[in-house]
């Protein structure tokens, strides 16, 4: 759940850097977006688990 967005950002950023012949700008942008997305997913799952425990 956390690894897929980060690896996706890594591969997409690397591919765009190769395509546009840039240094590593797309790589850094998409890795950061992947990390943010991963933590947003983690937070969403954690909040769902907290609300389930509150109902029990």
FENWONOR-V694002 format. One record per pair of residues at least 12 apart in sequence whose C-alpha atoms are under 10 Angstrom apart, sorted by the first residue. I is the first residue (numbers start at 1). J is the second residue. Records with the same first field share a line. If there is no record, write none. Layout:
# FENWONOR-V694002
I = J, J
This chain:
# FENWONOR-V694002
1 = 37, 38, 39, 41, 42, 45
2 = 34, 35, 36, 37, 38, 39, 40, 41, 42
3 = 34, 35, 38
4 = 34, 35, 37, 38
5 = 30, 31, 32, 33, 34, 35, 36, 37, 38, 39, 41
6 = 30, 31, 32, 33, 34, 35, 36, 37, 38
7 = 30, 31, 34, 35
8 = 30, 31, 33, 34
9 = 26, 27, 28, 29, 30, 31, 32, 33, 34, 35
10 = 26, 27, 28, 29, 30, 31, 32, 33, 34
11 = 27, 30, 31
12 = 26, 27, 30, 31
13 = 25, 26, 27, 28, 29, 30, 31
14 = 26, 27, 28, 30, 31
15 = 27
16 = 30
